[in-house]
């Protein structure tokens, strides 16, 4: 069944699988080639004092960072960074295309609350992720419009996400007339059998969709089945791109599959990430290795996209549940700290090579003026929160005024994040 036939049947039955497309958005029946929005979560609470908001130790105080006893803060362009992990390689490569947001107050030490707050802009329950909003507004009926691998997954019912984790299962789903096991391909149907099965299945679904006796749960079930059937042909373009070998690491493989989903014209946004940042013990060793993996993953995303010719389409947001304490605990670890950071990366962006927001020498958030972006302790100053981050990414995507975004208002003050003429440090 084709997408147009499916949508027509839904209208006849009084059902709606997807929200109507907003003005100016191309039909999602066409391959999508717009910006690709990636949310990359450092799950567990990252230590930005050893990354993009570096801090030196203060005389007579507890050490904030071990590296500060023998190293100095480094800087490339306008962006300072800590001299650990693979930070130099990362910042030197991406600083021109990077906006660092420091002093981001998540207002919590709870993982669940921090994750929800960071990626939805609201600490309470019920708000969808940015990825869900973007896919719902831009191309809600693409087969793989929202790919979710890790991190915050709330959609609030406005979008469906796809998990792309097992390449073998994906290949079998795309090529549903055959299965592969033990390097052997087995055909499931004789010639013409699958078409005949599909024909009778569609006829039965058509009859059921026209029934006035369906319960809401049955309606939703019919809706989901129609969606699955209607995207079968579209998934073939994704299947055609699947390589013979995939990345061995699960998190890199998830990124690889998300990039292939975008390359096939079927994906608007992806939610990626991995655990390893909740370092309550052995912080220096464990956290540094996680930071190295994080920057390696960003490099892999852009290397893969550059090889395929769409690196300039990627809009990547990096953040975490919250930050880590500006001191070590008795076990050599760092505990939860509500102040964190976020990083936006987009090739050629006019707002690159800039830092917005600030913290003091012991990593406490400072208020800034939302217009001038300067530190401002007066009544005009505001403390940056995840709602300001989420408002910013909505603005980048051009969906901040959409009806879907208005369903989930952030009530965030307007912050002049993207005015490149403002010197922030």
C-alpha positions in Angstrom: 0.0 0.0 0.0 1.3 3.4 -0.9 1.4 6.4 1.4 -1.2 8.4 -0.4 -3.6 5.4 -0.3 -3.0 5.0 3.4 -3.6 8.7 4.2 -6.8 8.7 2.2 -8.1 5.6 4.1 -7.3 7.2 7.4 -9.4 10.2 6.4 -12.3 8.0 5.4 -12.2 6.2 8.7 -11.9 9.4 10.7 -8.5 8.5 12.0 -5.2 10.4 12.0 -1.8 8.8 11.9 0.2 11.9 11.6 -0.2 15.7 12.1 -0.7 17.8 9.0 2.4 19.1 7.5 3.1 22.8 8.3 3.3 25.4 5.5 6.6 25.4 3.7 7.5 21.8 4.6 7.9 19.4 1.6 5.8 16.3 1.4 7.5 13.5 3.4 6.7 11.1 0.6 9.8 12.7 -1.0 13.2 11.7 0.3 14.2 14.1 3.1 17.4 16.1 2.5 17.2 18.9 5.0 19.3 19.4 8.1 19.9 16.2 10.2 19.4 16.9 13.9 21.5 14.7 16.3 21.2 14.8 20.0 24.2 13.2 21.7 23.9 12.5 25.4 26.8 11.9 27.7 24.7 9.8 30.1 25.4 10.0 33.8 26.6 13.6 34.2 29.7 14.9 32.5 32.6 16.8 34.1 32.8 19.9 32.0 35.5 21.3 34.2 37.7 18.8 32.4 36.2 19.6 29.0 34.6 22.8 27.8 34.4 24.8 31.0 37.9 24.2 32.5 38.8 25.2 36.0 42.1 25.5 37.8 42.6 24.7 41.4 42.4 27.5 44.0 45.0 28.0 46.6 44.0 26.6 50.0 40.9 24.9 48.5 40.2 21.3 47.6 41.4 20.3 44.2 38.8 20.7 41.4 40.9 18.8 38.9 44.1 16.7 39.2 45.3 17.9 35.8 45.3 21.5 37.1 48.3 20.7 39.3 50.6 20.2 36.4 48.8 21.7 33.4 47.2 24.9 32.2 43.9 25.8 30.5 44.3 25.7 26.7 42.4 27.8 24.2 41.7 27.6 20.5 40.0 30.7 19.0 37.6 31.9 21.6 37.0 28.5 23.2 39.0 27.4 26.3 39.4 23.7 27.0 41.1 21.4 29.5 44.4 19.7 28.5 43.2 16.1 29.0 41.7 13.2 27.0 41.6 14.0 23.3 40.3 17.5 23.9 43.0 19.3 21.9 42.2 17.2 18.8 38.5 17.7 19.2 38.4 21.5 19.8 41.0 22.2 17.2 38.9 20.4 14.6 35.5 21.8 15.5 36.0 25.1 17.3 35.0 27.3 14.3 31.7 25.5 14.0 31.0 25.3 17.7 28.9 27.2 20.2 29.6 26.3 23.8 26.9 27.1 26.4 28.3 27.1 30.0 26.6 27.7 33.3 23.6 25.6 32.4 21.6 25.0 35.6 19.6 21.8 35.5 18.3 22.5 39.0 18.7 18.9 40.1 21.0 16.1 41.2 18.6 13.4 40.0 19.6 11.5 36.9 16.0 11.1 35.6 15.1 14.7 36.3 18.3 16.0 34.8 18.0 13.9 31.7 14.4 14.9 31.2 15.2 18.6 31.9 18.2 18.8 29.6 16.6 17.2 26.6 13.0 18.5 26.8 13.5 21.9 28.5 11.2 21.0 31.4 12.0 19.2 34.6 8.5 17.9 35.0 7.0 14.9 33.1 5.3 14.9 29.8 7.4 17.1 27.4 8.8 15.4 24.3 12.4 15.5 23.3 13.5 18.1 20.7 14.0 15.1 18.3 10.4 14.1 18.6 9.2 17.7 18.0 11.5 18.2 15.0 10.5 14.9 13.3 6.8 15.6 14.0 6.9 19.1 12.5 9.2 18.5 9.6 8.4 15.0 8.2 6.1 13.0 10.5 5.4 10.2 8.0 8.9 9.3 7.1 9.5 5.6 7.8 12.5 6.4 10.1 11.8 10.0 10.9 13.0 9.8 14.5 15.7 7.3 15.3 16.3 6.6 19.0 19.3 4.7 20.3 19.9 6.1 23.8 19.0 8.8 26.2 15.7 10.6 26.7 13.0 8.9 24.7 9.7 10.7 25.6 7.6 11.5 22.5 4.4 12.7 24.2 2.4 10.9 21.5 3.4 13.3 18.7 5.9 11.0 17.0 7.1 7.4 16.8 10.7 6.4 17.1 12.6 3.6 15.6 15.3 1.6 17.3 18.1 0.6 14.9 20.3 -1.7 16.8 20.6 -5.2 15.3 21.7 -5.0 11.7 20.6 -8.6 10.9 17.1 -7.9 12.1 17.0 -4.7 10.1 18.1 -6.5 7.0 15.4 -9.1 7.5 12.8 -6.5 8.0 13.7 -4.6 4.9 14.0 -7.8 2.8 10.8 -9.4 4.2 10.6 -12.1 1.5 13.8 -13.7 2.8 15.8 -14.2 6.0 19.5 -14.6 6.5 20.9 -16.9 9.2 24.4 -18.4 9.5 25.4 -16.6 6.3 22.7 -18.4 4.4 19.7 -16.6 2.7 16.4 -18.5 2.9 13.5 -17.5 0.7 10.1 -17.4 2.4 7.7 -17.3 -0.5 7.3 -18.6 -4.0 7.0 -16.1 -6.8 4.0 -13.9 -6.4 3.0 -15.2 -3.0 4.0 -12.2 -1.0 2.1 -9.9 -3.4 -1.0 -12.0 -3.0 -0.7 -12.0 0.8 -0.3 -8.2 0.8 -3.3 -7.8 -1.5 -5.6 -9.8 0.8 -4.1 -8.1 3.9 -4.8 -4.6 2.5 -8.3 -5.6 1.6 -9.0 -6.8 5.1 -7.5 -3.7 6.7 -9.6 -1.5 4.4 -12.8 -3.2 5.6 -11.7 -2.9 9.2 -10.8 0.8 8.9 -14.3 1.5 7.6 -15.9 -0.1 10.6 -17.6 2.2 13.1 -17.3 -0.4 15.8 -13.6 -0.1 16.5 -12.5 0.7 20.0 -9.8 3.4 20.4 -7.2 0.7 21.1 -8.3 -1.2 17.9 -8.1 2.1 16.0 -4.6 2.7 17.2 -3.6 -0.9 16.3 -5.0 -0.5 12.7 -3.2 2.9 12.5 0.1 1.3 13.5 -0.3 -1.6 11.1 -1.2 0.7 8.2 1.9 2.8 9.0 4.1 -0.3 9.0 2.7 -1.6 5.6 2.8 1.8 4.0 6.5 2.3 4.6 7.6 -1.1 3.3 8.7 0.3 -0.1 10.4 3.3 1.4 12.6 1.2 3.6 14.1 -0.4 0.6 16.2 2.7 0.0 17.6 2.3 3.5 18.2 -1.4 3.0 20.2 -0.7 -0.2 22.7 1.4 1.8 23.3 -1.3 4.5 27.0 -2.4 4.4 28.2 -5.9 4.7 30.1 -5.0 7.9 29.1 -2.7 10.7 30.9 -0.9 13.5 31.7 -3.3 16.3 31.0 -0.9 19.2 27.3 -0.7 19.9 27.3 3.1 20.2 29.2 3.7 17.1 27.0 1.2 15.2 23.9 3.1 16.4 25.4 6.3 15.0 26.3 4.5 11.8 22.7 3.3 11.3 21.2 6.7 12.1 23.5 8.3 9.5 22.4 5.6 6.9 18.8 6.3 7.7 19.3 10.0 7.0 21.3 9.3 3.9 18.4 7.2 2.6 16.1 10.2 2.9 14.1 8.7 5.7 15.3 10.4 8.9 15.1 13.9 10.4 16.5 13.4 13.9 18.4 10.9 15.9 19.0 10.5 19.6 22.4 8.9 20.4 24.6 8.6 23.5 26.2 6.2 25.9 26.7 5.6 29.7 30.0 5.9 31.5 30.0 9.4 32.9 28.6 8.7 36.4 32.1 8.5 38.0 31.6 8.4 41.7 34.9 6.6 42.1 38.1 6.6 40.1 37.0 9.7 38.3 40.1 10.7 36.6 40.7 7.4 34.9 37.1 6.5 34.0 35.9 9.9 33.1 38.8 10.6 30.8 38.2 7.4 28.8 34.5 8.4 28.5 35.4 11.8 27.2 37.8 10.3 24.7 35.0 8.0 23.4 32.6 10.9 23.2 34.9 13.1 21.1 35.8 10.0 19.0 32.1 9.5 18.3 31.6 13.1 17.2 34.6 12.7 14.9 33.2 9.4 13.6 29.8 11.1 12.8 31.4 13.9 10.8 33.9 11.6 9.1 31.1 9.3 8.0 28.9 12.2 6.9 31.8 13.8 5.0 32.5 10.6 3.1 28.8 10.5 2.1 28.7 14.2 1.2 26.3 15.5 3.8 28.5 16.7 6.8 27.2 20.3 6.2 23.6 19.1 6.9 24.4 17.9 10.5 23.3 19.9 13.5 24.7 18.2 16.6 23.8 19.0 20.2 25.9 17.5 23.0 25.0 17.7 26.6 24.4 15.6 29.8 22.2 15.0 32.8 24.1 17.7 34.7 27.7 18.3 35.8 30.0 16.9 38.5 31.2 18.4 41.7 34.1 20.8 41.6 36.0 18.6 44.0 36.8 14.9 44.6 35.0 12.7 47.2 36.8 10.3 49.5 36.8 7.6 46.8 38.6 9.7 44.2 35.3 10.3 42.4 33.1 13.2 41.7 29.4 13.4 42.6 26.4 15.1 41.0 26.4 18.8 40.5 23.5 20.7 38.9 25.6 23.0 36.7 26.6 21.7 33.3 27.2 22.7 29.7 26.0 22.1 26.2 27.8 22.3 22.8 26.2 22.9 19.4 28.1 22.1 16.2 27.1 22.9 12.7 29.5 23.4 9.8 29.7 26.9 8.5 27.4 28.3 11.2 27.7 32.1 11.7 27.5 31.6 15.4 30.6 29.3 15.7 33.8 29.9 17.7 31.8 31.4 20.6 31.1 30.7 24.3 27.8 31.9 25.9 27.2 31.6 29.6 29.7 31.6 32.5 30.6 30.0 35.8 32.9 31.3 38.5 36.2 29.7 39.6 34.4 27.0 41.7 31.9 26.2 38.9 28.9 28.0 40.2 26.6 29.4 37.5 26.7 33.2 36.9 23.7 35.2 35.6 24.1 36.8 32.2 22.3 39.5 30.3 20.2 37.8 27.6 20.8 40.6 25.1 24.4 41.5 25.6 25.4 38.0 26.9 27.7 39.6 29.5 27.8 38.6 33.1 25.0 40.5 34.9 24.2 40.2 38.6 21.5 42.9 38.3 17.8 42.2 38.0 18.3 42.1 34.2 20.5 39.0 34.4 19.2 35.5 34.0 20.6 32.1 34.8 20.7 29.8 31.8 18.6 26.7 32.1 17.8 23.8 29.7 14.7 25.6 28.5 17.0 28.2 26.9 19.0 25.4 25.3 15.9 23.8 23.9 14.5 27.1 22.7 17.8 27.7 20.9 17.7 24.3 19.0 14.1 24.9 18.1 15.1 28.2 16.6 18.0 26.7 14.7 15.5 24.2 13.2 13.0 26.9 12.4 10.3 25.1 14.3 10.0 27.3 17.4 6.7 28.9 16.1 5.2 25.6 14.8 1.9 24.4 16.3 3.6 21.4 17.7 6.2 23.5 19.6 3.4 25.7 20.8 1.8 22.7 22.4 4.9 22.4 24.6 5.8 26.0 25.5 9.2 26.6 27.2 8.4 30.1 28.5 12.1 30.8 28.1 13.5 34.3 27.9 14.9 35.2 24.5 18.7 34.8 24.7 20.8 36.3 21.9 22.8 33.0 21.3 23.3 33.4 17.6 24.3 37.0 17.2 27.9 36.5 16.1 28.7 40.2 16.4 28.5 40.0 20.2 31.8 39.3 21.9 31.2 37.0 24.8 34.6 36.8 26.4 
